[in-house]
Amino acid sequence: MTGSVFLESTSEPRTRSVPLAHLSLELGHLYTEDFEAGPERLRRHFAEVRPWAEAARTAATVRTGGKRARISTCFLIDDYFTRFSTPAEVVPMLLAEAERAGLSVDYLARESGCATAGKVPVAEAVAARIVESPSPGSYGLRPPAAQTGWLANGERSPVARAPQAMKRAAAWQPPQETAARRHSVFLDVEMWSDDADGHRTWSCPFLAAVWQLARLGLLRDEGEAVLVPQSHTGSGFPETWDELPSLLRLNPRADPFAAYRTCSVLPTRFLPVEHAVRVILDQVEVDPGALAQVAERSGRERSAVPDSVADRLSYVYYAGL
């Protein structure tokens, strides 16, 4: 007779699922100076974005076999490094210029929400999931990323040391990219910096990596979804950024915020930042429950995604404003 095994339901880890679109299309992520330059700067930005946004929509439809693709648009405002103006002034100007270009912003996000969303220390939680990829031939001379705040895609050049008596100094060696093809493109990413008082400032690439994980529906806190859209109510926007939700749904009929894949239309100055994002995502151990949910649902829709999280990202870069 086979014995029965009883488990309390609370002992089984549960991962909350989130609605998923086929594509999350980012219509921009601009700096403070872009907004301070006024509506003309935003007008030029959205004029550059529109044709590429249309191309991204077409590509998403092709991947769904010609069926209607669920596509949501989003825009990220940098309120983390510099607090400028007010949502009451900035957001209506942003939305008006997008509409003038024939674009609609479904979701508006604050970059500070990628650091802390409500009471959840989002960036800190993602940093705790970093598993550095050991590079071939490394000897452990470099402190771990958790101590230094730096993450590389390979092995950096050895630190020059004074030679011991009767021995010659070691010859210089170049850095090596772990997955190099013929030649290395080595990158060392600063993920955060700490001041003398121990206050941590997250870097732009690290917050952008968190942003991509959110858009892919892969952020969880003890199984619960993080950066959940809140609906916009009322006709206006608040006077302070802290009063604005970290992620705001502007279009009540929009497709889901998170998606199987992301596409970002950005000025070329973001290219090095997004290269750093890929280096970070390649070394983050993403919540396995969230990964399994996306794999199962995308497979069921015959819209399978790459195993690599970084390969679910795509970009269009246009010449600077």
VOBA-1610 file (N, C-alpha, C; in pm, whole numbers, padded with zeros to 5 digits, always signed):
BEGIN
Met+00085-00118+00000Met+00000+00000+00000Met+00089+00125+00000Thr+00063+00213-00088Thr+00144+00332-00101Thr+00095+00439-00004Gly+00189+00496+00073Gly+00151+00599+00168Gly+00121+00731+00096Ser+00036+00811+00159Ser+00001+00941+00102Ser+00089+01050+00161Val+00118+01148+00081Val+00198+01262+00125Val+00110+01385+00123Phe+00104+01453+00236Phe+00021+01572+00246Phe+00110+01695+00257Leu+00080+01795+00178Leu+00155+01920+00181Leu+00060+02036+00203Glu+00099+02129+00288Glu+00019+02249+00304Glu+00031+02335+00178Ser-00079+02392+00134Ser-00075+02470+00011Ser+00019+02589+00024Thr+00034+02642+00146Thr+00121+02758+00165Thr+00268+02723+00150Ser+00300+02592+00154Ser+00440+02552+00142Ser+00485+02547-00003Glu+00391+02551-00096Glu+00424+02544-00237Glu+00445+02685-00292Pro+00562+02711-00347Pro+00586+02845-00400Pro+00493+02876-00517Arg+00435+02993-00514Arg+00343+03033-00620Arg+00398+03158-00687Thr+00392+03160-00817Thr+00436+03276-00893Thr+00315+03337-00962Arg+00285+03458-00924Arg+00169+03527-00982Arg+00193+03552-01131Ser+00096+03516-01213Ser+00109+03541-01356Ser+00065+03683-01389Val+00112+03734-01500Val+00074+03867-01545Val+00023+03858-01688Pro-00066+03947-01728Pro-00110+03948-01869Pro+00009+03980-01959Leu+00010+03924-02078Leu+00124+03941-02168Leu+00078+03979-02309Ala+00138+04081-02363Ala+00120+04116-02503Ala+00227+04044-02585His+00223+04062-02715His+00329+04008-02799His+00452+04099-02799Leu+00427+04230-02793Leu+00538+04325-02802Leu+00513+04445-02712Ser+00617+04482-02638Ser+00618+04608-02563Ser+00705+04705-02643Leu+00643+04810-02693Leu+00711+04905-02781Leu+00739+05035-02705Glu+00865+05061-02680Glu+00904+05182-02607Glu+00923+05298-02705Leu+00847+05405-02681Leu+00849+05519-02771Leu+00950+05625-02728Gly+01022+05600-02621Gly+01124+05696-02582Gly+01164+05686-02437His+01282+05737-02411His+01337+05751-02276His+01434+05868-02286Leu+01388+05985-02246Leu+01466+06106-02266Leu+01519+06159-02134Tyr+01620+06243-02143Tyr+01682+06302-02025Tyr+01615+06434-01988Thr+01652+06484-01872Thr+01595+06609-01822Thr+01610+06722-01923Glu+01730+06733-01983Glu+01753+06843-02076Glu+01663+06837-02199Asp+01617+06717-02234Asp+01527+06706-02348Asp+01392+06770-02317Phe+01344+06750-02195Phe+01217+06810-02156Phe+01233+06960-02135Glu+01348+07000-02079Glu+01371+07142-02056Glu+01381+07219-02187Ala+01417+07150-02295Ala+01427+07215-02426Ala+01291+07248-02485Gly+01185+07198-02422Gly+01051+07235-02465Gly+00988+07140-02564Pro+00865+07172-02608Pro+00789+07082-02696Pro+00855+07058-02831Glu+00937+07152-02879Glu+01001+07132-03010Glu+01093+07011-03008Arg+01166+06992-02897Arg+01254+06876-02887Arg+01174+06747-02888Leu+01065+06743-02813Leu+00979+06625-02812Leu+00918+06601-02949Arg+00885+06710-03018Arg+00825+06699-03151Arg+00922+06630-03247Arg+01048+06671-03242Arg+01149+06610-03330Arg+01169+06463-03293His+01167+06435-03163His+01186+06296-03119His+01076+06206-03176Phe+00952+06244-03155Phe+00841+06157-03199Phe+00832+06150-03352Ala+00875+06255-03421Ala+00878+06250-03567Ala+00978+06145-03613Glu+01090+06132-03541Glu+01189+06029-03573Glu+01138+05889-03538Val+01063+05881-03430Val+01018+05751-03378Val+00910+05687-03465Arg+00818+05769-03517Arg+00698+05714-03580Arg+00724+05608-03687Pro+00809+05633-03788Pro+00825+05530-03892Pro+00882+05399-03839Trp+00970+05410-03739Trp+01029+05288-03683Trp+00929+05215-03595Ala+00842+05289-03528Ala+00738+05226-03448Ala+00643+05148-03539Glu+00611+05205-03654Glu+00524+05135-03749Glu+00591+05009-03802Ala+00722+05017-03826Ala+00797+04899-03873Ala+00797+04790-03766Ala+00812+04829-03639Ala+00811+04731-03530Ala+00675+04663-03520Arg+00570+04738-03541Arg+00436+04679-03539Arg+00418+04577-03653Thr+00469+04613-03769Thr+00460+04521-03883Thr+00536+04393-03856Ala+00657+04406-03800Ala+00739+04288-03769Ala+00670+04198-03667Ala+00604+04259-03568Ala+00533+04180-03467Ala+00418+04102-03530Thr+00350+04163-03625Thr+00239+04095-03694Thr+00291+03978-03776Val+00406+03996-03838Val+00468+03887-03916Val+00497+03768-03823Arg+00549+03796-03701Arg+00583+03688-03608Arg+00459+03614-03559Thr+00342+03679-03562Thr+00220+03611-03520Thr+00151+03542-03638Gly+00218+03535-03751Gly+00161+03468-03866Gly+00051+03547-03933Gly+00054+03679-03919Gly-00047+03762-03982Gly-00167+03789-03895Lys-00177+03724-03780Lys-00288+03749-03689Lys-00264+03879-03613Arg-00368+03929-03552Arg-00354+04053-03476Arg-00253+04035-03364Ala-00153+04121-03363Ala-00053+04117-03257Ala-00094+04210-03144Arg-00081+04163-03022Arg-00108+04248-02906Arg+00017+04334-02882Ile+00002+04463-02897Ile+00117+04555-02886Ile+00079+04671-02795Ser+00161+04696-02696Ser+00141+04811-02608Ser+00261+04904-02620Thr+00236+05032-02602Thr+00344+05131-02608Thr+00371+05186-02469Cys+00495+05229-02448Cys+00531+05283-02318Cys+00635+05393-02335Phe+00649+05473-02231Phe+00747+05581-02229Phe+00802+05591-02087Leu+00934+05601-02076Leu+01000+05607-01945Leu+01053+05748-01920Ile+01013+05806-01807Ile+01059+05939-01769Ile+01163+05928-01658Asp+01277+05994-01676Asp+01385+05989-01578Asp+01356+06089-01464Asp+01303+06037-01355Asp+01284+06121-01235Asp+01373+06070-01121Tyr+01469+05984-01155Tyr+01556+05924-01053Tyr+01680+06008-01027Phe+01749+06044-01134Phe+01874+06118-01118Phe+01852+06267-01097Thr+01745+06320-01154Thr+01714+06462-01139Thr+01564+06481-01132Arg+01518+06549-01028Arg+01377+06585-01020Arg+01359+06719-01090Phe+01280+06721-01193Phe+01262+06842-01272Phe+01114+06869-01294Ser+01079+06994-01303Ser+00943+07035-01334Ser+00841+06956-01250Thr+00725+06927-01307Thr+00621+06850-01237Thr+00548+06764-01339Pro+00486+06654-01294Pro+00405+06575-01387Pro+00293+06658-01450Ala+00239+06752-01375Ala+00130+06834-01427Ala+00173+06915-01548Glu+00302+06950-01555Glu+00353+07026-01669Glu+00409+06936-01779Val+00481+06832-01738Val+00555+06749-01834Val+00465+06651-01909Val+00380+06580-01837Val+00304+06471-01899Val+00209+06520-02008Pro+00129+06626-01985Pro+00042+06673-02094Pro+00121+06715-02218Met+00238+06779-02199Met+00321+06818-02313Met+00370+06695-02388Leu+00413+06593-02315Leu+00460+06469-02375Leu+00350+06402-02457Leu+00233+06389-02398Leu+00123+06321-02466Leu+00075+06399-02587Ala+00076+06531-02577Ala+00030+06614-02690Ala+00124+06600-02809Glu+00254+06597-02784Glu+00350+06585-02894Glu+00349+06445-02954Ala+00325+06344-02872Ala+00311+06209-02927Ala+00189+06200-03017Glu+00078+06257-02973Glu-00045+06256-03053Glu-00025+06334-03182Arg+00048+06446-03176Arg+00073+06525-03296Arg+00145+06441-03402Ala+00231+06348-03358Ala+00305+06262-03450Ala+00226+06137-03489Gly+00105+06124-03438Gly+00024+06007-03470Gly+00055+05887-03384Leu+00111+05911-03264Leu+00147+05804-03172Leu+00065+05814-03045Ser+00046+05701-02980Ser-00029+05698-02855Ser+00054+05627-02749Val+00068+05688-02632Val+00142+05629-02521Val+00043+05558-02430Asp+00052+05425-02424Asp-00040+05347-02342Asp+00000+05348-02194Tyr+00130+05341-02168Tyr+00180+05331-02031Tyr+00294+05431-02009Leu+00290+05498-01896Leu+00393+05593-01859Leu+00461+05544-01732Ala+00594+05537-01734Ala+00668+05485-01618Ala+00767+05588-01568Arg+00792+05583-01437Arg+00895+05666-01374Arg+01017+05579-01348Glu+01136+05631-01384Glu+01257+05551-01367Glu+01285+05521-01220Ser+01243+05609-01129Ser+01264+05583-00987Ser+01192+05457-00942Gly+01084+05420-01014Gly+01013+05297-00982Gly+01093+05172-01012Cys+01196+05187-01096Cys+01285+05073-01125Cys+01387+05054-01012Ala+01399+05154-00924Ala+01485+05142-00806Ala+01403+05091-00688Thr+01292+05158-00662Thr+01201+05117-00555Thr+01059+05140-00601Ala+00978+05035-00598Ala+00838+05044-00636Ala+00753+05021-00512Gly+00692+05129-00460Gly+00619+05116-00335Gly+00716+05086-00223Lys+00697+04971-00159Lys+00788+04928-00053Lys+00886+04821-00100Val+00883+04791-00229Val+00969+04685-00283Val+01099+04744-00336Pro+01215+04705-00280Pro+01345+04752-00332Pro+01381+04674-00458Val+01322+04713-00569Val+01329+04634-00692Val+01474+04615-00739Ala+01549+04725-00750Ala+01686+04715-00799Ala+01771+04627-00708Glu+01754+04642-00578Glu+01831+04561-00483Glu+01799+04413-00500Ala+01672+04382-00525Ala+01632+04242-00544Ala+01693+04184-00671Val+01698+04263-00778Val+01760+04215-00903Val+01910+04198-00883Ala+01973+04291-00813Ala+02117+04282-00788Ala+02151+04154-00711Ala+02062+04112-00621Ala+02086+03991-00543Ala+02080+03865-00629Arg+02024+03877-00750Arg+02012+03761-00839Arg+02124+03753-00942Ile+02222+03839-00931Ile+02333+03836-01026Ile+02423+03716-00997Val+02447+03638-01100Val+02538+03523-01093Val+02644+03545-01199Glu+02761+03587-01157Glu+02865+03621-01253Glu+02909+03500-01333Ser+02927+03520-01462Ser+02975+03414-01550Ser+03127+03410-01543Pro+03186+03304-01489Pro+03332+03298-01482Pro+03393+03288-01621Ser+03493+03369-01645Ser+03557+03366-01776Ser+03668+03263-01777Pro+03693+03199-01893Pro+03799+03099-01903Pro+03934+03158-01863Gly+04007+03086-01778Gly+04140+03131-01740Gly+04142+03233-01628Ser+04026+03266-01570Ser+04026+03363-01461Ser+04078+03297-01334Tyr+04140+03376-01248Tyr+04204+03322-01128Tyr+04145+03378-00999Gly+04029+03440-01008Gly+03966+03491-00889Gly+04033+03611-00827Leu+04116+03683-00904Leu+04185+03799-00850Leu+04089+03917-00836Arg+03983+03916-00910Arg+03889+04027-00908Arg+03780+04003-00804Pro+03753+04101-00716Pro+03646+04084-00617Pro+03512+04065-00687Pro+03417+03999-00622Pro+03286+03976-00685Pro+03210+04106-00707Ala+03116+04100-00801Ala+03037+04219-00835Ala+02959+04272-00716Ala+02916+04183-00626Ala+02840+04226-00510Ala+02921+04321-00421Gln+03053+04312-00428Gln+03140+04399-00350Gln+03178+04525-00427Thr+03209+04510-00554Thr+03262+04622-00631Thr+03154+04706-00699Gly+03039+04644-00731Gly+02937+04715-00808Gly+02968+04717-00957Trp+03067+04641-00999Trp+03106+04635-01141Trp+03085+04493-01194Leu+03033+04485-01316Leu+03007+04356-01380Leu+03061+04359-01521Ala+03138+04257-01559Ala+03201+04253-01691Ala+03147+04135-01772Asn+03170+04142-01904Asn+03133+04032-01991Asn+03254+03947-02026Gly+03353+03946-01938Gly+03474+03868-01960Gly+03577+03894-01853Glu+03701+03874-01889Glu+03814+03890-01797Glu+03890+04017-01831Arg+03902+04107-01734Arg+03974+04231-01758Arg+04125+04207-01754Ser+04201+04303-01798Ser+04346+04293-01796Ser+04394+04277-01653Pro+04493+04187-01630Pro+04546+04170-01494Pro+04604+04301-01442Val+04592+04323-01311Val+04648+04442-01249Val+04800+04429-01246Ala+04868+04534-01290Ala+05014+04532-01290Ala+05066+04530-01147Arg+05159+04442-01119Arg+05215+04430-00985Arg+05368+04438-00992Ala+05425+04487-00883Ala+05571+04495-00878Ala+05629+04355-00880Pro+05731+04330-00963Pro+05788+04196-00971Pro+05864+04160-00845Gln+05862+04032-00813Gln+05941+03984-00699Gln+06089+03988-00736Ala+06171+03983-00635Ala+06316+03987-00657Ala+06358+03877-00753Met+06442+03912-00848Met+06499+03819-00945Met+06396+03769-01046Lys+06275+03833-01047Lys+06174+03791-01144Lys+06132+03910-01228Arg+06099+03882-01351Arg+06057+03987-01441Arg+05910+04020-01420Ala+05872+04144-01446Ala+05732+04183-01436Ala+05648+04109-01541Ala+05527+04075-01504Ala+05439+04003-01597Ala+05406+04093-01715Ala+05401+04033-01833Ala+05370+04109-01954Ala+05223+04149-01953Trp+05194+04261-02020Trp+05056+04308-02029Trp+04972+04207-02106Gln+04850+04188-02061Gln+04756+04100-02130Gln+04627+04177-02156Pro+04567+04159-02270Pro+04443+04231-02302Pro+04324+04170-02229Pro+04216+04248-02212Pro+04092+04188-02160Pro+04034+04092-02262Gln+03951+04000-02216Gln+03893+03901-02305Gln+03743+03889-02280Glu+03667+03901-02387Glu+03523+03878-02378Glu+03495+03729-02370Thr+03406+03689-02281Thr+03380+03546-02259Thr+03327+03479-02386Ala+03233+03542-02454Ala+03171+03481-02572Ala+03217+03551-02699Ala+03345+03585-02705Ala+03397+03659-02819Ala+03391+03577-02947Arg+03368+03647-03059Arg+03376+03585-03190Arg+03498+03644-03260Arg+03603+03569-03264Arg+03731+03611-03321Arg+03798+03720-03237His+03731+03833-03222His+03788+03942-03144His+03692+03981-03033Ser+03748+04035-02926Ser+03667+04069-02809Ser+03609+04210-02818Val+03488+04222-02765Val+03428+04353-02738Val+03403+04352-02587Phe+03504+04395-02512Phe+03499+04385-02366Phe+03426+04504-02307Leu+03339+04476-02210Leu+03265+04583-02144Leu+03260+04559-01994Asp+03291+04662-01919Asp+03286+04659-01773Asp+03181+04760-01729Val+03076+04713-01664Val+02960+04796-01635Val+02955+04834-01487Glu+02942+04964-01461Glu+02920+05009-01323Glu+02771+05003-01295Met+02732+04918-01200Met+02591+04898-01170Met+02540+04992-01062Trp+02629+05034-00972Trp+02590+05127-00867Trp+02715+05192-00809Ser+02692+05297-00732Ser+02801+05362-00658Ser+02749+05397-00519Asp+02836+05388-00419Asp+02800+05421-00281Asp+02878+05543-00236Asp+02810+05637-00171Asp+02881+05754-00122Asp+02938+05727+00018Ala+02998+05828+00077Ala+03064+05811+00206Ala+02966+05774+00316Asp+02840+05811+00299Asp+02738+05780+00400Asp+02671+05646+00376Gly+02717+05574+00274Gly+02659+05444+00244Gly+02534+05448+00160His+02498+05567+00108His+02381+05578+00021His+02414+05526-00117Arg+02333+05439-00169Arg+02359+05376-00299Arg+02281+05445-00410Thr+02351+05475-00518Thr+02289+05529-00638Thr+02302+05426-00749Trp+02191+05381-00800Trp+02192+05282-00908Trp+02227+05350-01039Ser+02299+05280-01124Ser+02341+05338-01252Ser+02227+05332-01353Cys+02238+05415-01456Cys+02139+05416-01564Cys+02128+05279-01630Pro+02241+05210-01664Pro+02227+05078-01725Pro+02157+04976-01636Phe+02184+04984-01504Phe+02121+04885-01417Phe+01970+04908-01407Leu+01929+05034-01393Leu+01786+05064-01389Leu+01720+05029-01522Ala+01793+05048-01633Ala+01738+05010-01764Ala+01721+04860-01775Ala+01810+04782-01711Ala+01796+04636-01709Ala+01671+04596-01631Val+01648+04662-01517Val+01527+04637-01440Val+01403+04671-01523Trp+01410+04782-01594Trp+01300+04826-01682Trp+01269+04720-01787Gln+01370+04662-01847Gln+01348+04558-01948Gln+01286+04433-01885Leu+01330+04395-01765Leu+01271+04279-01698Leu+01124+04303-01668Ala+01091+04428-01630Ala+00951+04460-01604Ala+00869+04448-01732Arg+00922+04500-01842Arg+00850+04496-01969Arg+00834+04352-02020Leu+00924+04264-01979Leu+00914+04124-02021Leu+00829+04041-01924Gly+00775+04105-01821Gly+00690+04034-01726Gly+00766+03937-01639Leu+00892+03967-01608Leu+00978+03872-01536Leu+01018+03920-01396Leu+00962+04030-01349Leu+00993+04078-01215Leu+00892+04021-01115Arg+00945+03963-01004Arg+00860+03913-00898Arg+00922+03946-00762Asp+00836+03963-00663Asp+00878+03981-00524Asp+00801+03881-00441Glu+00870+03776-00396Glu+00805+03667-00324Glu+00686+03613-00403Gly+00704+03602-00531Gly+00601+03546-00619Gly+00502+03647-00672Glu+00498+03766-00614Glu+00402+03867-00658Glu+00462+03954-00768Ala+00377+03996-00860Ala+00423+04081-00969Ala+00467+04218-00917Val+00569+04274-00979Val+00623+04404-00942Val+00600+04502-01057Leu+00582+04628-01026Leu+00551+04732-01123Leu+00423+04698-01200Val+00316+04687-01126Val+00184+04659-01184Val+00121+04792-01226Pro+00070+04803-01347Pro+00011+04930-01393Pro-00108+04972-01308Gln-00115+05101-01281Gln-00230+05159-01213Gln-00302+05250-01312Ser-00432+05243-01312Ser-00511+05320-01408Ser-00510+05468-01373His-00507+05550-01475His-00512+05694-01456His-00655+05738-01436Thr-00679+05807-01327Thr-00813+05857-01299Thr-00808+06009-01290Gly-00913+06073-01329Gly-00917+06218-01327Gly-00864+06277-01456Ser-00870+06408-01464Ser-00832+06475-01588Ser-00691+06532-01585Gly-00633+06546-01467Gly-00501+06608-01458Gly-00398+06515-01398Phe-00279+06570-01377Phe-00169+06495-01320Phe-00116+06571-01197Pro-00053+06498-01102Pro-00012+06561-00976Pro+00101+06662-00991Glu+00126+06735-00884Glu+00228+06839-00883Glu+00366+06787-00846Thr+00374+06667-00791Thr+00504+06608-00755Thr+00515+06469-00815Trp+00640+06428-00841Trp+00663+06298-00903Trp+00628+06184-00809Asp+00647+06204-00679Asp+00616+06097-00584Asp+00467+06066-00580Glu+00385+06160-00621Glu+00240+06135-00624Glu+00198+06057-00747Leu+00285+06050-00847Leu+00252+05978-00970Leu+00289+05832-00953Pro+00200+05738-00986Pro+00234+05595-00975Pro+00359+05561-01055Ser+00432+05459-01009Ser+00553+05417-01079Ser+00524+05374-01221Leu+00407+05314-01243Leu+00366+05271-01377Leu+00218+05305-01393Leu+00190+05391-01488Leu+00055+05444-01506Leu-00004+05398-01639Arg-00124+05341-01635Arg-00196+05305-01758Arg-00277+05426-01803Leu-00239+05480-01918Leu-00307+05597-01971Leu-00423+05560-02062Asn-00411+05447-02128Asn-00513+05402-02222Asn-00587+05282-02162Pro-00713+05299-02121Pro-00786+05188-02057Pro-00808+05069-02150Arg-00796+05089-02280Arg-00817+04980-02377Arg-00686+04921-02428Ala-00576+04959-02366Ala-00445+04914-02412Ala-00424+04765-02391Asp-00344+04706-02479Asp-00301+04568-02458Asp-00211+04565-02334Pro-00183+04445-02279Pro-00103+04437-02156Pro+00031+04508-02166Phe+00076+04559-02051Phe+00205+04629-02046Phe+00321+04534-02074Ala+00327+04422-02005Ala+00436+04325-02023Ala+00413+04244-02151Ala+00523+04194-02207Ala+00512+04126-02336Ala+00620+04020-02351Tyr+00601+03934-02451Tyr+00701+03832-02480Tyr+00833+03893-02525Arg+00825+04003-02598Arg+00943+04069-02652Arg+00930+04220-02633Thr+01045+04288-02636Thr+01043+04434-02629Thr+01116+04492-02749Cys+01075+04613-02785Cys+01146+04691-02886Cys+01150+04835-02835Ser+01268+04896-02842Ser+01286+05033-02794Ser+01339+05119-02908Val+01273+05231-02933Val+01318+05326-03034Val+01385+05441-02960Leu+01516+05455-02978Leu+01594+05545-02894Leu+01696+05623-02976Pro+01739+05740-02925Pro+01851+05811-02987Pro+01979+05727-02973Thr+02074+05748-03063Thr+02197+05667-03064Thr+02278+05679-02936Arg+02259+05786-02858Arg+02337+05801-02735Arg+02306+05691-02634Phe+02196+05618-02653Phe+02161+05510-02561Phe+02227+05378-02598Leu+02295+05371-02711Leu+02353+05244-02755Leu+02448+05184-02651Pro+02545+05258-02594Pro+02631+05198-02493Pro+02555+05157-02367Val+02451+05230-02332Val+02371+05193-02215Val+02304+05058-02238Glu+02245+05040-02356Glu+02173+04916-02383Glu+02268+04798-02404His+02391+04825-02450His+02492+04718-02453His+02517+04670-02310Ala+02528+04765-02217Ala+02549+04730-02077Ala+02429+04653-02022Val+02308+04689-02065Val+02187+04619-02020Val+02196+04471-02056Arg+02240+04442-02177Arg+02250+04302-02221Arg+02354+04226-02138Val+02465+04291-02105Val+02566+04227-02021Val+02508+04192-01885Ile+02429+04283-01828Ile+02368+04258-01698Ile+02266+04145-01707Leu+02176+04152-01805Leu+02070+04051-01814Leu+02125+03912-01840Asp+02238+03903-01908Asp+02300+03773-01933Asp+02350+03707-01804Gln+02359+03786-01695Gln+02413+03732-01570Gln+02316+03749-01452Val+02188+03766-01484Val+02084+03771-01381Val+02007+03640-01383Glu+01993+03578-01266Glu+01913+03456-01254Glu+01767+03496-01236Val+01695+03496-01346Val+01555+03542-01345Val+01467+03441-01274Asp+01361+03490-01211Asp+01267+03405-01140Asp+01223+03288-01229Pro+01251+03163-01189Pro+01222+03048-01276Pro+01073+03029-01301Gly+00990+03064-01202Gly+00846+03050-01221Gly+00795+03144-01328Ala+00845+03267-01328Ala+00805+03365-01429Ala+00853+03322-01567Leu+00975+03272-01574Leu+01029+03224-01702Leu+00943+03109-01757Ala+00905+03017-01670Ala+00827+02901-01713Ala+00689+02946-01764Gln+00629+03042-01696Gln+00498+03090-01740Gln+00505+03151-01880Val+00607+03235-01903Val+00621+03298-02034Val+00647+03194-02142Ala+00734+03096-02112Ala+00766+02991-02210Ala+00641+02910-02246Glu+00562+02876-02144Glu+00443+02794-02169Glu+00340+02871-02250Arg+00316+02995-02213Arg+00211+03072-02280Arg+00253+03114-02421Ser+00378+03152-02439Ser+00423+03190-02573Ser+00426+03068-02665Gly+00463+02953-02611Gly+00462+02831-02691Gly+00321+02793-02732Arg+00228+02810-02640Arg+00088+02776-02669Arg+00033+02865-02780Glu+00084+02988-02787Glu+00038+03081-02891Glu+00122+03072-03018Arg+00215+02976-03018Arg+00307+02961-03132Arg+00384+03091-03158Ser+00425+03152-03048Ser+00504+03274-03054Ser+00623+03259-02960Ala+00693+03146-02975Ala+00800+03110-02883Ala+00907+03220-02874Val+00964+03235-02754Val+01067+03337-02730Val+01203+03270-02715Pro+01312+03343-02738Pro+01446+03286-02718Pro+01468+03248-02572Asp+01552+03149-02549Asp+01585+03110-02412Asp+01656+03224-02339Ser+01744+03293-02408Ser+01816+03405-02349Ser+01724+03524-02332Val+01716+03576-02210Val+01632+03693-02185Val+01680+03812-02267Ala+01811+03831-02274Ala+01866+03944-02349Ala+01828+03939-02496Asp+01809+03819-02550Asp+01774+03807-02691Asp+01626+03834-02718Arg+01550+03863-02615Arg+01410+03900-02633Arg+01397+04052-02653Leu+01509+04121-02644Leu+01512+04266-02660Leu+01552+04303-02802Ser+01490+04406-02856Ser+01533+04460-02986Ser+01530+04611-02977Tyr+01604+04674-03071Tyr+01621+04818-03067Tyr+01618+04879-03207Val+01578+05003-03211Val+01599+05087-03329Val+01664+05215-03278Tyr+01779+05251-03336Tyr+01849+05373-03297Tyr+01842+05474-03411Tyr+01814+05597-03377Tyr+01816+05703-03477Tyr+01919+05807-03438Ala+01967+05884-03535Ala+02070+05985-03509Ala+02018+06087-03409Gly+02109+06137-03325Gly+02074+06222-03213Gly+01991+06344-03250Leu+01919+06396-03149Leu+01835+06512-03169Leu+01918+06636-03193
//
